[in-house]
Amino acid sequence: MFEETQGKMEETEGMIEILRNIAGIEVAVFVKEVQKNKCKVSMRSKKYVNVAEMSKKLNGGGHARAAGCTVQKSYEETIQVMIKLVEEYLKG
């Protein structure tokens, strides 16, 4: 993706905070592919969602409002994993 956009990995730093600060957003998830079939996932929440619980399910860590993990899958597969994980959490 960075080759296509001529972007740099370091330009993504802070993006998760921008996403979390959007009005109406409770959970923000940012996925970046760091190498083939390896993605770094950052999760943030505002008030009600414990993202550390979700992160632990993927062998990650963090605390209630900020957590992360590494997923050994393609970018597309990681996106689907995260959508399913958040949906399951929100359904309770």
PyMOL Python script that loads the backbone (N, CA, C, O; Angstrom):
from pymol import cmd

cmd.read_pdbstr("""\
ATOM      1  N   MET A   1       0.812  -1.192   0.000  1.00  0.00           N
ATOM      2  CA  MET A   1       0.000   0.000   0.000  1.00  0.00           C
ATOM      3  C   MET A   1       0.860   1.263   0.000  1.00  0.00           C
ATOM      4  O   MET A   1       0.521   2.243  -0.662  1.00  0.00           O
ATOM      5  N   PHE A   2       1.962   1.243   0.733  1.00  0.00           N
ATOM      6  CA  PHE A   2       2.817   2.426   0.780  1.00  0.00           C
ATOM      7  C   PHE A   2       3.452   2.709  -0.580  1.00  0.00           C
ATOM      8  O   PHE A   2       3.659   3.864  -0.952  1.00  0.00           O
ATOM      9  N   GLU A   3       3.758   1.637  -1.317  1.00  0.00           N
ATOM     10  CA  GLU A   3       4.313   1.835  -2.653  1.00  0.00           C
ATOM     11  C   GLU A   3       3.294   2.508  -3.564  1.00  0.00           C
ATOM     12  O   GLU A   3       3.636   3.391  -4.351  1.00  0.00           O
ATOM     13  N   GLU A   4       2.048   2.086  -3.451  1.00  0.00           N
ATOM     14  CA  GLU A   4       0.984   2.650  -4.287  1.00  0.00           C
ATOM     15  C   GLU A   4       0.756   4.125  -4.000  1.00  0.00           C
ATOM     16  O   GLU A   4       0.513   4.912  -4.916  1.00  0.00           O
ATOM     17  N   THR A   5       0.836   4.498  -2.731  1.00  0.00           N
ATOM     18  CA  THR A   5       0.531   5.879  -2.336  1.00  0.00           C
ATOM     19  C   THR A   5       1.770   6.740  -2.153  1.00  0.00           C
ATOM     20  O   THR A   5       1.672   7.945  -1.922  1.00  0.00           O
ATOM     21  N   GLN A   6       2.937   6.112  -2.257  1.00  0.00           N
ATOM     22  CA  GLN A   6       4.226   6.773  -2.022  1.00  0.00           C
ATOM     23  C   GLN A   6       4.301   7.344  -0.604  1.00  0.00           C
ATOM     24  O   GLN A   6       4.950   8.360  -0.355  1.00  0.00           O
ATOM     25  N   GLY A   7       3.621   6.663   0.309  1.00  0.00           N
ATOM     26  CA  GLY A   7       3.633   7.069   1.712  1.00  0.00           C
ATOM     27  C   GLY A   7       4.730   6.353   2.476  1.00  0.00           C
ATOM     28  O   GLY A   7       5.436   5.499   1.937  1.00  0.00           O
ATOM     29  N   LYS A   8       4.857   6.719   3.740  1.00  0.00           N
ATOM     30  CA  LYS A   8       5.858   6.112   4.614  1.00  0.00           C
ATOM     31  C   LYS A   8       5.165   5.603   5.873  1.00  0.00           C
ATOM     32  O   LYS A   8       4.181   6.185   6.329  1.00  0.00           O
ATOM     33  N   MET A   9       5.682   4.519   6.426  1.00  0.00           N
ATOM     34  CA  MET A   9       5.106   3.909   7.619  1.00  0.00           C
ATOM     35  C   MET A   9       4.985   4.920   8.758  1.00  0.00           C
ATOM     36  O   MET A   9       3.968   4.955   9.449  1.00  0.00           O
ATOM     37  N   GLU A  10       6.003   5.729   8.954  1.00  0.00           N
ATOM     38  CA  GLU A  10       5.979   6.685  10.072  1.00  0.00           C
ATOM     39  C   GLU A  10       4.871   7.731   9.925  1.00  0.00           C
ATOM     40  O   GLU A  10       4.496   8.371  10.906  1.00  0.00           O
ATOM     41  N   GLU A  11       4.354   7.907   8.729  1.00  0.00           N
ATOM     42  CA  GLU A  11       3.259   8.859   8.524  1.00  0.00           C
ATOM     43  C   GLU A  11       1.935   8.355   9.108  1.00  0.00           C
ATOM     44  O   GLU A  11       0.968   9.112   9.194  1.00  0.00           O
ATOM     45  N   THR A  12       1.892   7.089   9.506  1.00  0.00           N
ATOM     46  CA  THR A  12       0.671   6.535  10.096  1.00  0.00           C
ATOM     47  C   THR A  12       0.608   6.747  11.602  1.00  0.00           C
ATOM     48  O   THR A  12      -0.445   6.550  12.209  1.00  0.00           O
ATOM     49  N   GLU A  13       1.720   7.144  12.214  1.00  0.00           N
ATOM     50  CA  GLU A  13       1.729   7.356  13.663  1.00  0.00           C
ATOM     51  C   GLU A  13       0.707   8.420  14.040  1.00  0.00           C
ATOM     52  O   GLU A  13       0.631   9.470  13.403  1.00  0.00           O
ATOM     53  N   GLY A  14      -0.060   8.152  15.056  1.00  0.00           N
ATOM     54  CA  GLY A  14      -1.078   9.094  15.501  1.00  0.00           C
ATOM     55  C   GLY A  14      -2.415   8.951  14.801  1.00  0.00           C
ATOM     56  O   GLY A  14      -3.396   9.566  15.220  1.00  0.00           O
ATOM     57  N   MET A  15      -2.477   8.160  13.753  1.00  0.00           N
ATOM     58  CA  MET A  15      -3.726   7.994  13.012  1.00  0.00           C
ATOM     59  C   MET A  15      -4.830   7.419  13.898  1.00  0.00           C
ATOM     60  O   MET A  15      -5.989   7.818  13.784  1.00  0.00           O
ATOM     61  N   ILE A  16      -4.474   6.485  14.778  1.00  0.00           N
ATOM     62  CA  ILE A  16      -5.478   5.866  15.638  1.00  0.00           C
ATOM     63  C   ILE A  16      -6.148   6.901  16.536  1.00  0.00           C
ATOM     64  O   ILE A  16      -7.343   6.793  16.814  1.00  0.00           O
ATOM     65  N   GLU A  17      -5.404   7.891  16.989  1.00  0.00           N
ATOM     66  CA  GLU A  17      -5.987   8.936  17.837  1.00  0.00           C
ATOM     67  C   GLU A  17      -6.955   9.813  17.037  1.00  0.00           C
ATOM     68  O   GLU A  17      -7.990  10.237  17.552  1.00  0.00           O
ATOM     69  N   ILE A  18      -6.615  10.073  15.801  1.00  0.00           N
ATOM     70  CA  ILE A  18      -7.516  10.840  14.930  1.00  0.00           C
ATOM     71  C   ILE A  18      -8.832  10.087  14.763  1.00  0.00           C
ATOM     72  O   ILE A  18      -9.908  10.680  14.841  1.00  0.00           O
ATOM     73  N   LEU A  19      -8.740   8.780  14.533  1.00  0.00           N
ATOM     74  CA  LEU A  19      -9.946   7.965  14.356  1.00  0.00           C
ATOM     75  C   LEU A  19     -10.794   7.944  15.625  1.00  0.00           C
ATOM     76  O   LEU A  19     -12.016   8.076  15.565  1.00  0.00           O
ATOM     77  N   ARG A  20     -10.137   7.778  16.774  1.00  0.00           N
ATOM     78  CA  ARG A  20     -10.878   7.720  18.041  1.00  0.00           C
ATOM     79  C   ARG A  20     -11.588   9.038  18.337  1.00  0.00           C
ATOM     80  O   ARG A  20     -12.650   9.037  18.960  1.00  0.00           O
ATOM     81  N   ASN A  21     -11.030  10.142  17.909  1.00  0.00           N
ATOM     82  CA  ASN A  21     -11.597  11.451  18.214  1.00  0.00           C
ATOM     83  C   ASN A  21     -12.767  11.862  17.321  1.00  0.00           C
ATOM     84  O   ASN A  21     -13.336  12.937  17.509  1.00  0.00           O
ATOM     85  N   ILE A  22     -13.129  11.030  16.362  1.00  0.00           N
ATOM     86  CA  ILE A  22     -14.277  11.329  15.504  1.00  0.00           C
ATOM     87  C   ILE A  22     -15.553  11.195  16.340  1.00  0.00           C
ATOM     88  O   ILE A  22     -15.730  10.215  17.064  1.00  0.00           O
ATOM     89  N   ALA A  23     -16.427  12.178  16.233  1.00  0.00           N
ATOM     90  CA  ALA A  23     -17.693  12.154  16.981  1.00  0.00           C
ATOM     91  C   ALA A  23     -18.479  10.891  16.660  1.00  0.00           C
ATOM     92  O   ALA A  23     -18.613  10.518  15.494  1.00  0.00           O
ATOM     93  N   GLY A  24     -18.993  10.237  17.685  1.00  0.00           N
ATOM     94  CA  GLY A  24     -19.799   9.043  17.502  1.00  0.00           C
ATOM     95  C   GLY A  24     -19.012   7.746  17.477  1.00  0.00           C
ATOM     96  O   GLY A  24     -19.603   6.666  17.456  1.00  0.00           O
ATOM     97  N   ILE A  25     -17.699   7.832  17.478  1.00  0.00           N
ATOM     98  CA  ILE A  25     -16.856   6.637  17.454  1.00  0.00           C
ATOM     99  C   ILE A  25     -16.552   6.212  18.882  1.00  0.00           C
ATOM    100  O   ILE A  25     -16.060   7.014  19.676  1.00  0.00           O
ATOM    101  N   GLU A  26     -16.837   4.964  19.214  1.00  0.00           N
ATOM    102  CA  GLU A  26     -16.475   4.420  20.523  1.00  0.00           C
ATOM    103  C   GLU A  26     -15.217   3.575  20.414  1.00  0.00           C
ATOM    104  O   GLU A  26     -14.373   3.602  21.309  1.00  0.00           O
ATOM    105  N   VAL A  27     -15.083   2.825  19.325  1.00  0.00           N
ATOM    106  CA  VAL A  27     -13.922   1.956  19.132  1.00  0.00           C
ATOM    107  C   VAL A  27     -13.262   2.294  17.806  1.00  0.00           C
ATOM    108  O   VAL A  27     -13.924   2.379  16.772  1.00  0.00           O
ATOM    109  N   ALA A  28     -11.953   2.485  17.849  1.00  0.00           N
ATOM    110  CA  ALA A  28     -11.183   2.708  16.623  1.00  0.00           C
ATOM    111  C   ALA A  28     -10.154   1.590  16.497  1.00  0.00           C
ATOM    112  O   ALA A  28      -9.490   1.226  17.467  1.00  0.00           O
ATOM    113  N   VAL A  29     -10.035   1.058  15.299  1.00  0.00           N
ATOM    114  CA  VAL A  29      -9.057   0.008  15.016  1.00  0.00           C
ATOM    115  C   VAL A  29      -8.260   0.446  13.802  1.00  0.00           C
ATOM    116  O   VAL A  29      -8.825   0.817  12.773  1.00  0.00           O
ATOM    117  N   PHE A  30      -6.942   0.398  13.929  1.00  0.00           N
ATOM    118  CA  PHE A  30      -6.071   0.768  12.819  1.00  0.00           C
ATOM    119  C   PHE A  30      -5.142  -0.403  12.540  1.00  0.00           C
ATOM    120  O   PHE A  30      -4.455  -0.886  13.440  1.00  0.00           O
ATOM    121  N   VAL A  31      -5.122  -0.858  11.300  1.00  0.00           N
ATOM    122  CA  VAL A  31      -4.312  -2.002  10.892  1.00  0.00           C
ATOM    123  C   VAL A  31      -3.279  -1.539   9.886  1.00  0.00           C
ATOM    124  O   VAL A  31      -3.601  -0.864   8.909  1.00  0.00           O
ATOM    125  N   LYS A  32      -2.032  -1.910  10.139  1.00  0.00           N
ATOM    126  CA  LYS A  32      -1.011  -1.650   9.122  1.00  0.00           C
ATOM    127  C   LYS A  32      -0.187  -2.910   8.906  1.00  0.00           C
ATOM    128  O   LYS A  32       0.237  -3.575   9.852  1.00  0.00           O
ATOM    129  N   GLU A  33       0.025  -3.213   7.640  1.00  0.00           N
ATOM    130  CA  GLU A  33       0.804  -4.384   7.263  1.00  0.00           C
ATOM    131  C   GLU A  33       2.274  -4.015   7.363  1.00  0.00           C
ATOM    132  O   GLU A  33       2.748  -3.129   6.652  1.00  0.00           O
ATOM    133  N   VAL A  34       2.999  -4.698   8.252  1.00  0.00           N
ATOM    134  CA  VAL A  34       4.411  -4.378   8.454  1.00  0.00           C
ATOM    135  C   VAL A  34       5.325  -5.249   7.609  1.00  0.00           C
ATOM    136  O   VAL A  34       6.467  -4.878   7.339  1.00  0.00           O
ATOM    137  N   GLN A  35       4.830  -6.396   7.195  1.00  0.00           N
ATOM    138  CA  GLN A  35       5.488  -7.241   6.206  1.00  0.00           C
ATOM    139  C   GLN A  35       4.445  -8.219   5.691  1.00  0.00           C
ATOM    140  O   GLN A  35       3.330  -8.271   6.210  1.00  0.00           O
ATOM    141  N   LYS A  36       4.796  -8.982   4.687  1.00  0.00           N
ATOM    142  CA  LYS A  36       3.819  -9.892   4.088  1.00  0.00           C
ATOM    143  C   LYS A  36       3.268 -10.830   5.156  1.00  0.00           C
ATOM    144  O   LYS A  36       4.022 -11.498   5.865  1.00  0.00           O
ATOM    145  N   ASN A  37       1.942 -10.869   5.259  1.00  0.00           N
ATOM    146  CA  ASN A  37       1.241 -11.719   6.222  1.00  0.00           C
ATOM    147  C   ASN A  37       1.593 -11.422   7.679  1.00  0.00           C
ATOM    148  O   ASN A  37       1.641 -12.326   8.513  1.00  0.00           O
ATOM    149  N   LYS A  38       1.835 -10.160   7.969  1.00  0.00           N
ATOM    150  CA  LYS A  38       2.078  -9.730   9.349  1.00  0.00           C
ATOM    151  C   LYS A  38       1.572  -8.302   9.493  1.00  0.00           C
ATOM    152  O   LYS A  38       2.071  -7.381   8.847  1.00  0.00           O
ATOM    153  N   CYS A  39       0.566  -8.137  10.358  1.00  0.00           N
ATOM    154  CA  CYS A  39      -0.045  -6.822  10.551  1.00  0.00           C
ATOM    155  C   CYS A  39       0.030  -6.392  12.003  1.00  0.00           C
ATOM    156  O   CYS A  39      -0.122  -7.199  12.919  1.00  0.00           O
ATOM    157  N   LYS A  40       0.264  -5.117  12.189  1.00  0.00           N
ATOM    158  CA  LYS A  40       0.221  -4.511  13.517  1.00  0.00           C
ATOM    159  C   LYS A  40      -1.144  -3.856  13.662  1.00  0.00           C
ATOM    160  O   LYS A  40      -1.574  -3.089  12.801  1.00  0.00           O
ATOM    161  N   VAL A  41      -1.819  -4.170  14.767  1.00  0.00           N
ATOM    162  CA  VAL A  41      -3.158  -3.649  15.020  1.00  0.00           C
ATOM    163  C   VAL A  41      -3.120  -2.765  16.261  1.00  0.00           C
ATOM    164  O   VAL A  41      -2.610  -3.167  17.307  1.00  0.00           O
ATOM    165  N   SER A  42      -3.662  -1.566  16.134  1.00  0.00           N
ATOM    166  CA  SER A  42      -3.821  -0.662  17.267  1.00  0.00           C
ATOM    167  C   SER A  42      -5.308  -0.470  17.502  1.00  0.00           C
ATOM    168  O   SER A  42      -6.076  -0.300  16.556  1.00  0.00           O
ATOM    169  N   MET A  43      -5.713  -0.498  18.766  1.00  0.00           N
ATOM    170  CA  MET A  43      -7.115  -0.312  19.122  1.00  0.00           C
ATOM    171  C   MET A  43      -7.225   0.755  20.204  1.00  0.00           C
ATOM    172  O   MET A  43      -6.415   0.811  21.129  1.00  0.00           O
ATOM    173  N   ARG A  44      -8.233   1.590  20.070  1.00  0.00           N
ATOM    174  CA  ARG A  44      -8.498   2.624  21.068  1.00  0.00           C
ATOM    175  C   ARG A  44     -10.000   2.682  21.316  1.00  0.00           C
ATOM    176  O   ARG A  44     -10.801   2.396  20.426  1.00  0.00           O
ATOM    177  N   SER A  45     -10.365   3.053  22.526  1.00  0.00           N
ATOM    178  CA  SER A  45     -11.778   3.269  22.832  1.00  0.00           C
ATOM    179  C   SER A  45     -11.914   4.525  23.672  1.00  0.00           C
ATOM    180  O   SER A  45     -10.947   5.010  24.260  1.00  0.00           O
ATOM    181  N   LYS A  46     -13.123   5.036  23.716  1.00  0.00           N
ATOM    182  CA  LYS A  46     -13.364   6.267  24.471  1.00  0.00           C
ATOM    183  C   LYS A  46     -13.789   5.986  25.902  1.00  0.00           C
ATOM    184  O   LYS A  46     -13.174   6.490  26.842  1.00  0.00           O
ATOM    185  N   LYS A  47     -14.831   5.189  26.077  1.00  0.00           N
ATOM    186  CA  LYS A  47     -15.425   5.103  27.406  1.00  0.00           C
ATOM    187  C   LYS A  47     -15.913   3.713  27.797  1.00  0.00           C
ATOM    188  O   LYS A  47     -15.697   3.286  28.932  1.00  0.00           O
ATOM    189  N   TYR A  48     -16.556   3.009  26.897  1.00  0.00           N
ATOM    190  CA  TYR A  48     -17.293   1.811  27.281  1.00  0.00           C
ATOM    191  C   TYR A  48     -16.637   0.489  26.890  1.00  0.00           C
ATOM    192  O   TYR A  48     -16.903  -0.532  27.524  1.00  0.00           O
ATOM    193  N   VAL A  49     -15.815   0.483  25.900  1.00  0.00           N
ATOM    194  CA  VAL A  49     -15.252  -0.764  25.382  1.00  0.00           C
ATOM    195  C   VAL A  49     -13.849  -0.979  25.937  1.00  0.00           C
ATOM    196  O   VAL A  49     -13.005  -0.084  25.901  1.00  0.00           O
ATOM    197  N   ASN A  50     -13.619  -2.189  26.451  1.00  0.00           N
ATOM    198  CA  ASN A  50     -12.303  -2.556  26.963  1.00  0.00           C
ATOM    199  C   ASN A  50     -11.521  -3.226  25.828  1.00  0.00           C
ATOM    200  O   ASN A  50     -11.671  -4.424  25.590  1.00  0.00           O
ATOM    201  N   VAL A  51     -10.699  -2.458  25.141  1.00  0.00           N
ATOM    202  CA  VAL A  51      -9.968  -3.005  23.993  1.00  0.00           C
ATOM    203  C   VAL A  51      -8.876  -3.982  24.418  1.00  0.00           C
ATOM    204  O   VAL A  51      -8.432  -4.793  23.604  1.00  0.00           O
ATOM    205  N   ALA A  52      -8.434  -3.923  25.674  1.00  0.00           N
ATOM    206  CA  ALA A  52      -7.442  -4.889  26.156  1.00  0.00           C
ATOM    207  C   ALA A  52      -8.011  -6.304  26.126  1.00  0.00           C
ATOM    208  O   ALA A  52      -7.292  -7.256  25.821  1.00  0.00           O
ATOM    209  N   GLU A  53      -9.293  -6.446  26.439  1.00  0.00           N
ATOM    210  CA  GLU A  53      -9.930  -7.769  26.384  1.00  0.00           C
ATOM    211  C   GLU A  53      -9.888  -8.336  24.969  1.00  0.00           C
ATOM    212  O   GLU A  53      -9.610  -9.520  24.777  1.00  0.00           O
ATOM    213  N   MET A  54     -10.163  -7.493  23.987  1.00  0.00           N
ATOM    214  CA  MET A  54     -10.115  -7.955  22.596  1.00  0.00           C
ATOM    215  C   MET A  54      -8.687  -8.288  22.192  1.00  0.00           C
ATOM    216  O   MET A  54      -8.439  -9.306  21.545  1.00  0.00           O
ATOM    217  N   SER A  55      -7.758  -7.435  22.571  1.00  0.00           N
ATOM    218  CA  SER A  55      -6.360  -7.629  22.216  1.00  0.00           C
ATOM    219  C   SER A  55      -5.812  -8.939  22.776  1.00  0.00           C
ATOM    220  O   SER A  55      -5.052  -9.636  22.104  1.00  0.00           O
ATOM    221  N   LYS A  56      -6.194  -9.269  23.997  1.00  0.00           N
ATOM    222  CA  LYS A  56      -5.724 -10.507  24.630  1.00  0.00           C
ATOM    223  C   LYS A  56      -6.158 -11.739  23.847  1.00  0.00           C
ATOM    224  O   LYS A  56      -5.449 -12.746  23.838  1.00  0.00           O
ATOM    225  N   LYS A  57      -7.309 -11.673  23.192  1.00  0.00           N
ATOM    226  CA  LYS A  57      -7.781 -12.803  22.389  1.00  0.00           C
ATOM    227  C   LYS A  57      -6.863 -13.069  21.202  1.00  0.00           C
ATOM    228  O   LYS A  57      -6.891 -14.150  20.613  1.00  0.00           O
ATOM    229  N   LEU A  58      -6.047 -12.072  20.858  1.00  0.00           N
ATOM    230  CA  LEU A  58      -5.106 -12.212  19.741  1.00  0.00           C
ATOM    231  C   LEU A  58      -3.666 -12.167  20.241  1.00  0.00           C
ATOM    232  O   LEU A  58      -2.753 -11.806  19.499  1.00  0.00           O
ATOM    233  N   ASN A  59      -3.471 -12.540  21.513  1.00  0.00           N
ATOM    234  CA  ASN A  59      -2.150 -12.576  22.149  1.00  0.00           C
ATOM    235  C   ASN A  59      -1.479 -11.215  22.216  1.00  0.00           C
ATOM    236  O   ASN A  59      -0.253 -11.114  22.195  1.00  0.00           O
ATOM    237  N   GLY A  60      -2.288 -10.175  22.297  1.00  0.00           N
ATOM    238  CA  GLY A  60      -1.759  -8.819  22.427  1.00  0.00           C
ATOM    239  C   GLY A  60      -1.884  -8.337  23.852  1.00  0.00           C
ATOM    240  O   GLY A  60      -2.077  -9.127  24.777  1.00  0.00           O
ATOM    241  N   GLY A  61      -1.774  -7.043  24.020  1.00  0.00           N
ATOM    242  CA  GLY A  61      -1.851  -6.477  25.354  1.00  0.00           C
ATOM    243  C   GLY A  61      -2.234  -5.020  25.322  1.00  0.00           C
ATOM    244  O   GLY A  61      -2.535  -4.453  24.272  1.00  0.00           O
ATOM    245  N   GLY A  62      -2.216  -4.434  26.492  1.00  0.00           N
ATOM    246  CA  GLY A  62      -2.552  -3.028  26.611  1.00  0.00           C
ATOM    247  C   GLY A  62      -3.417  -2.791  27.819  1.00  0.00           C
ATOM    248  O   GLY A  62      -3.382  -3.560  28.780  1.00  0.00           O
ATOM    249  N   HIS A  63      -4.185  -1.740  27.776  1.00  0.00           N
ATOM    250  CA  HIS A  63      -5.118  -1.461  28.858  1.00  0.00           C
ATOM    251  C   HIS A  63      -6.482  -1.136  28.270  1.00  0.00           C
ATOM    252  O   HIS A  63      -6.667  -1.177  27.053  1.00  0.00           O
ATOM    253  N   ALA A  64      -7.425  -0.817  29.128  1.00  0.00           N
ATOM    254  CA  ALA A  64      -8.828  -0.709  28.719  1.00  0.00           C
ATOM    255  C   ALA A  64      -9.071   0.237  27.551  1.00  0.00           C
ATOM    256  O   ALA A  64      -9.938  -0.040  26.723  1.00  0.00           O
ATOM    257  N   ARG A  65      -8.352   1.321  27.456  1.00  0.00           N
ATOM    258  CA  ARG A  65      -8.613   2.327  26.420  1.00  0.00           C
ATOM    259  C   ARG A  65      -7.601   2.329  25.273  1.00  0.00           C
ATOM    260  O   ARG A  65      -7.822   2.987  24.257  1.00  0.00           O
ATOM    261  N   ALA A  66      -6.498   1.601  25.427  1.00  0.00           N
ATOM    262  CA  ALA A  66      -5.488   1.538  24.360  1.00  0.00           C
ATOM    263  C   ALA A  66      -4.802   0.176  24.402  1.00  0.00           C
ATOM    264  O   ALA A  66      -4.242  -0.219  25.425  1.00  0.00           O
ATOM    265  N   ALA A  67      -4.852  -0.527  23.292  1.00  0.00           N
ATOM    266  CA  ALA A  67      -4.258  -1.857  23.236  1.00  0.00           C
ATOM    267  C   ALA A  67      -3.815  -2.153  21.810  1.00  0.00           C
ATOM    268  O   ALA A  67      -4.130  -1.414  20.877  1.00  0.00           O
ATOM    269  N   GLY A  68      -3.082  -3.240  21.664  1.00  0.00           N
ATOM    270  CA  GLY A  68      -2.624  -3.612  20.336  1.00  0.00           C
ATOM    271  C   GLY A  68      -2.170  -5.052  20.286  1.00  0.00           C
ATOM    272  O   GLY A  68      -2.046  -5.723  21.310  1.00  0.00           O
ATOM    273  N   CYS A  69      -1.926  -5.510  19.076  1.00  0.00           N
ATOM    274  CA  CYS A  69      -1.470  -6.876  18.868  1.00  0.00           C
ATOM    275  C   CYS A  69      -0.854  -6.988  17.476  1.00  0.00           C
ATOM    276  O   CYS A  69      -0.941  -6.075  16.655  1.00  0.00           O
ATOM    277  N   THR A  70      -0.242  -8.117  17.247  1.00  0.00           N
ATOM    278  CA  THR A  70       0.287  -8.443  15.929  1.00  0.00           C
ATOM    279  C   THR A  70      -0.470  -9.663  15.424  1.00  0.00           C
ATOM    280  O   THR A  70      -0.629 -10.645  16.149  1.00  0.00           O
ATOM    281  N   VAL A  71      -0.932  -9.600  14.193  1.00  0.00           N
ATOM    282  CA  VAL A  71      -1.702 -10.690  13.593  1.00  0.00           C
ATOM    283  C   VAL A  71      -0.908 -11.235  12.414  1.00  0.00           C
ATOM    284  O   VAL A  71      -0.506 -10.485  11.525  1.00  0.00           O
ATOM    285  N   GLN A  72      -0.686 -12.536  12.413  1.00  0.00           N
ATOM    286  CA  GLN A  72       0.084 -13.190  11.358  1.00  0.00           C
ATOM    287  C   GLN A  72      -0.834 -13.599  10.205  1.00  0.00           C
ATOM    288  O   GLN A  72      -1.011 -14.784   9.922  1.00  0.00           O
ATOM    289  N   LYS A  73      -1.406 -12.606   9.558  1.00  0.00           N
ATOM    290  CA  LYS A  73      -2.295 -12.831   8.416  1.00  0.00           C
ATOM    291  C   LYS A  73      -2.108 -11.683   7.434  1.00  0.00           C
ATOM    292  O   LYS A  73      -1.451 -10.688   7.742  1.00  0.00           O
ATOM    293  N   SER A  74      -2.685 -11.830   6.266  1.00  0.00           N
ATOM    294  CA  SER A  74      -2.635 -10.748   5.285  1.00  0.00           C
ATOM    295  C   SER A  74      -3.437  -9.559   5.801  1.00  0.00           C
ATOM    296  O   SER A  74      -4.204  -9.683   6.757  1.00  0.00           O
ATOM    297  N   TYR A  75      -3.256  -8.422   5.170  1.00  0.00           N
ATOM    298  CA  TYR A  75      -3.993  -7.215   5.549  1.00  0.00           C
ATOM    299  C   TYR A  75      -5.496  -7.460   5.468  1.00  0.00           C
ATOM    300  O   TYR A  75      -6.233  -7.134   6.399  1.00  0.00           O
ATOM    301  N   GLU A  76      -5.947  -8.032   4.361  1.00  0.00           N
ATOM    302  CA  GLU A  76      -7.372  -8.268   4.155  1.00  0.00           C
ATOM    303  C   GLU A  76      -7.938  -9.235   5.195  1.00  0.00           C
ATOM    304  O   GLU A  76      -9.027  -9.019   5.726  1.00  0.00           O
ATOM    305  N   GLU A  77      -7.189 -10.300   5.481  1.00  0.00           N
ATOM    306  CA  GLU A  77      -7.636 -11.265   6.489  1.00  0.00           C
ATOM    307  C   GLU A  77      -7.675 -10.627   7.876  1.00  0.00           C
ATOM    308  O   GLU A  77      -8.588 -10.890   8.658  1.00  0.00           O
ATOM    309  N   THR A  78      -6.693  -9.797   8.175  1.00  0.00           N
ATOM    310  CA  THR A  78      -6.642  -9.127   9.476  1.00  0.00           C
ATOM    311  C   THR A  78      -7.833  -8.200   9.652  1.00  0.00           C
ATOM    312  O   THR A  78      -8.419  -8.142  10.734  1.00  0.00           O
ATOM    313  N   ILE A  79      -8.194  -7.479   8.610  1.00  0.00           N
ATOM    314  CA  ILE A  79      -9.366  -6.601   8.673  1.00  0.00           C
ATOM    315  C   ILE A  79     -10.603  -7.422   9.034  1.00  0.00           C
ATOM    316  O   ILE A  79     -11.387  -7.015   9.892  1.00  0.00           O
ATOM    317  N   GLN A  80     -10.783  -8.570   8.389  1.00  0.00           N
ATOM    318  CA  GLN A  80     -11.944  -9.419   8.666  1.00  0.00           C
ATOM    319  C   GLN A  80     -11.917  -9.961  10.095  1.00  0.00           C
ATOM    320  O   GLN A  80     -12.951 -10.014  10.760  1.00  0.00           O
ATOM    321  N   VAL A  81     -10.741 -10.359  10.565  1.00  0.00           N
ATOM    322  CA  VAL A  81     -10.594 -10.830  11.949  1.00  0.00           C
ATOM    323  C   VAL A  81     -11.018  -9.738  12.924  1.00  0.00           C
ATOM    324  O   VAL A  81     -11.727 -10.006  13.894  1.00  0.00           O
ATOM    325  N   MET A  82     -10.588  -8.517  12.667  1.00  0.00           N
ATOM    326  CA  MET A  82     -10.889  -7.415  13.583  1.00  0.00           C
ATOM    327  C   MET A  82     -12.369  -7.031  13.546  1.00  0.00           C
ATOM    328  O   MET A  82     -12.959  -6.730  14.584  1.00  0.00           O
ATOM    329  N   ILE A  83     -12.961  -7.042  12.372  1.00  0.00           N
ATOM    330  CA  ILE A  83     -14.397  -6.749  12.273  1.00  0.00           C
ATOM    331  C   ILE A  83     -15.184  -7.770  13.089  1.00  0.00           C
ATOM    332  O   ILE A  83     -16.074  -7.406  13.857  1.00  0.00           O
ATOM    333  N   LYS A  84     -14.855  -9.036  12.920  1.00  0.00           N
ATOM    334  CA  LYS A  84     -15.553 -10.097  13.647  1.00  0.00           C
ATOM    335  C   LYS A  84     -15.342  -9.952  15.153  1.00  0.00           C
ATOM    336  O   LYS A  84     -16.289 -10.100  15.926  1.00  0.00           O
ATOM    337  N   LEU A  85     -14.130  -9.669  15.569  1.00  0.00           N
ATOM    338  CA  LEU A  85     -13.815  -9.530  16.988  1.00  0.00           C
ATOM    339  C   LEU A  85     -14.594  -8.379  17.626  1.00  0.00           C
ATOM    340  O   LEU A  85     -15.166  -8.540  18.704  1.00  0.00           O
ATOM    341  N   VAL A  86     -14.616  -7.238  16.974  1.00  0.00           N
ATOM    342  CA  VAL A  86     -15.344  -6.079  17.509  1.00  0.00           C
ATOM    343  C   VAL A  86     -16.848  -6.356  17.525  1.00  0.00           C
ATOM    344  O   VAL A  86     -17.528  -6.043  18.503  1.00  0.00           O
ATOM    345  N   GLU A  87     -17.363  -6.936  16.453  1.00  0.00           N
ATOM    346  CA  GLU A  87     -18.799  -7.257  16.414  1.00  0.00           C
ATOM    347  C   GLU A  87     -19.188  -8.197  17.546  1.00  0.00           C
ATOM    348  O   GLU A  87     -20.205  -7.988  18.207  1.00  0.00           O
ATOM    349  N   GLU A  88     -18.377  -9.239  17.774  1.00  0.00           N
ATOM    350  CA  GLU A  88     -18.666 -10.195  18.848  1.00  0.00           C
ATOM    351  C   GLU A  88     -18.624  -9.508  20.207  1.00  0.00           C
ATOM    352  O   GLU A  88     -19.468  -9.770  21.064  1.00  0.00           O
ATOM    353  N   TYR A  89     -17.648  -8.632  20.406  1.00  0.00           N
ATOM    354  CA  TYR A  89     -17.538  -7.920  21.674  1.00  0.00           C
ATOM    355  C   TYR A  89     -18.764  -7.037  21.897  1.00  0.00           C
ATOM    356  O   TYR A  89     -19.335  -7.028  22.987  1.00  0.00           O
ATOM    357  N   LEU A  90     -19.158  -6.312  20.885  1.00  0.00           N
ATOM    358  CA  LEU A  90     -20.281  -5.384  21.025  1.00  0.00           C
ATOM    359  C   LEU A  90     -21.615  -6.101  21.233  1.00  0.00           C
ATOM    360  O   LEU A  90     -22.522  -5.569  21.874  1.00  0.00           O
ATOM    361  N   LYS A  91     -21.725  -7.315  20.685  1.00  0.00           N
ATOM    362  CA  LYS A  91     -22.951  -8.095  20.889  1.00  0.00           C
ATOM    363  C   LYS A  91     -23.011  -8.650  22.306  1.00  0.00           C
ATOM    364  O   LYS A  91     -24.080  -8.983  22.817  1.00  0.00           O
ATOM    365  N   GLY A  92     -21.823  -8.743  22.935  1.00  0.00           N
ATOM    366  CA  GLY A  92     -21.742  -9.129  24.336  1.00  0.00           C
ATOM    367  C   GLY A  92     -22.010 -10.542  24.613  1.00  0.00           C
ATOM    368  O   GLY A  92     -21.965 -10.964  25.769  1.00  0.00           O
TER     369      GLY A  92
END
""", "prot")
cmd.dss("prot")
cmd.show_as("cartoon", "prot")
cmd.util.cbc("prot")
cmd.orient("prot")
